[in-house]
Amino acid sequence: MPADAGITVQELGDVYYALAVNQLVWISESSSSLKSHAQGKLLQRLGVLSFLAAPIIWQKDLLGFVAVEITNPRIWNQADQNFIQGVAALLSLRVPTDKIETTIKQIQQSYQLTLKFAQAVYQEQDLQ
């Protein structure tokens, strides 16, 4: 596969960095929030003319992003940006709940294992 067939990680480094520091990324044919040469290539690769992305951040970690891709040229206004940031913020609130549920399940499994081990030791002592 030729080197120019896709988009390299190096070319999208500024997109990742902007999202990682909790910044919106917007790209259209005429303007961008980034100072990169990969903008046109990203739009072409996605098959769109306008792109808007907001990071999903939890405890300073970039977990992902929410993106809007449009096949028409568009200048993203403040309402568009606020909306996508709100969606990303709501999604980031859900992450702690999922992690808490996973932690609770792990604690319950640990407890069950400890209980079974204690019962086994107790039964072995009764047999002696």
Contacts in CASP RR format, 6 or more apart in sequence:
PFRMAT RR
TARGET T0000
AUTHOR 0000-0000-0000
METHOD contacts of the structure
MODEL  1
MPADAGITVQELGDVYYALAVNQLVWISESSSSLKSHAQGKLLQRLGVLS
FLAAPIIWQKDLLGFVAVEITNPRIWNQADQNFIQGVAALLSLRVPTDKI
ETTIKQIQQSYQLTLKFAQAVYQEQDLQ
6 41 0 8 1.000
6 45 0 8 1.000
7 38 0 8 1.000
7 41 0 8 1.000
7 42 0 8 1.000
7 45 0 8 1.000
9 16 0 8 1.000
11 36 0 8 1.000
11 37 0 8 1.000
11 38 0 8 1.000
11 41 0 8 1.000
12 38 0 8 1.000
12 42 0 8 1.000
14 34 0 8 1.000
14 35 0 8 1.000
14 36 0 8 1.000
14 38 0 8 1.000
15 25 0 8 1.000
15 34 0 8 1.000
15 36 0 8 1.000
15 38 0 8 1.000
15 42 0 8 1.000
15 53 0 8 1.000
16 62 0 8 1.000
18 24 0 8 1.000
18 25 0 8 1.000
18 33 0 8 1.000
18 34 0 8 1.000
19 25 0 8 1.000
19 53 0 8 1.000
19 55 0 8 1.000
19 62 0 8 1.000
19 64 0 8 1.000
19 65 0 8 1.000
20 55 0 8 1.000
20 62 0 8 1.000
22 55 0 8 1.000
22 57 0 8 1.000
23 33 0 8 1.000
23 55 0 8 1.000
24 33 0 8 1.000
24 52 0 8 1.000
24 53 0 8 1.000
24 54 0 8 1.000
24 81 0 8 1.000
24 84 0 8 1.000
24 85 0 8 1.000
25 33 0 8 1.000
25 34 0 8 1.000
25 51 0 8 1.000
25 52 0 8 1.000
25 53 0 8 1.000
25 54 0 8 1.000
25 65 0 8 1.000
26 32 0 8 1.000
26 33 0 8 1.000
26 50 0 8 1.000
26 51 0 8 1.000
26 52 0 8 1.000
26 53 0 8 1.000
26 76 0 8 1.000
26 81 0 8 1.000
27 33 0 8 1.000
27 34 0 8 1.000
27 39 0 8 1.000
27 40 0 8 1.000
27 42 0 8 1.000
27 43 0 8 1.000
27 50 0 8 1.000
27 51 0 8 1.000
27 52 0 8 1.000
28 43 0 8 1.000
28 49 0 8 1.000
28 50 0 8 1.000
28 51 0 8 1.000
28 73 0 8 1.000
28 74 0 8 1.000
28 75 0 8 1.000
28 76 0 8 1.000
29 40 0 8 1.000
29 43 0 8 1.000
29 49 0 8 1.000
29 50 0 8 1.000
29 73 0 8 1.000
30 73 0 8 1.000
30 75 0 8 1.000
31 75 0 8 1.000
32 39 0 8 1.000
42 51 0 8 1.000
43 49 0 8 1.000
43 50 0 8 1.000
43 51 0 8 1.000
46 69 0 8 1.000
47 69 0 8 1.000
47 71 0 8 1.000
48 69 0 8 1.000
48 70 0 8 1.000
48 71 0 8 1.000
49 70 0 8 1.000
49 71 0 8 1.000
49 72 0 8 1.000
49 73 0 8 1.000
49 74 0 8 1.000
50 68 0 8 1.000
50 69 0 8 1.000
50 70 0 8 1.000
50 72 0 8 1.000
50 73 0 8 1.000
50 74 0 8 1.000
50 76 0 8 1.000
51 67 0 8 1.000
51 68 0 8 1.000
51 69 0 8 1.000
51 70 0 8 1.000
52 67 0 8 1.000
52 68 0 8 1.000
52 76 0 8 1.000
52 80 0 8 1.000
52 81 0 8 1.000
52 84 0 8 1.000
53 65 0 8 1.000
53 66 0 8 1.000
53 67 0 8 1.000
53 68 0 8 1.000
53 84 0 8 1.000
54 65 0 8 1.000
54 66 0 8 1.000
54 67 0 8 1.000
54 81 0 8 1.000
54 84 0 8 1.000
54 85 0 8 1.000
54 86 0 8 1.000
54 87 0 8 1.000
54 88 0 8 1.000
55 62 0 8 1.000
55 64 0 8 1.000
55 65 0 8 1.000
55 88 0 8 1.000
56 62 0 8 1.000
56 63 0 8 1.000
56 64 0 8 1.000
56 65 0 8 1.000
56 66 0 8 1.000
56 88 0 8 1.000
56 91 0 8 1.000
56 92 0 8 1.000
56 95 0 8 1.000
57 63 0 8 1.000
57 88 0 8 1.000
57 92 0 8 1.000
58 92 0 8 1.000
58 95 0 8 1.000
58 96 0 8 1.000
63 92 0 8 1.000
63 95 0 8 1.000
65 88 0 8 1.000
66 84 0 8 1.000
66 87 0 8 1.000
66 88 0 8 1.000
66 91 0 8 1.000
68 80 0 8 1.000
68 84 0 8 1.000
END
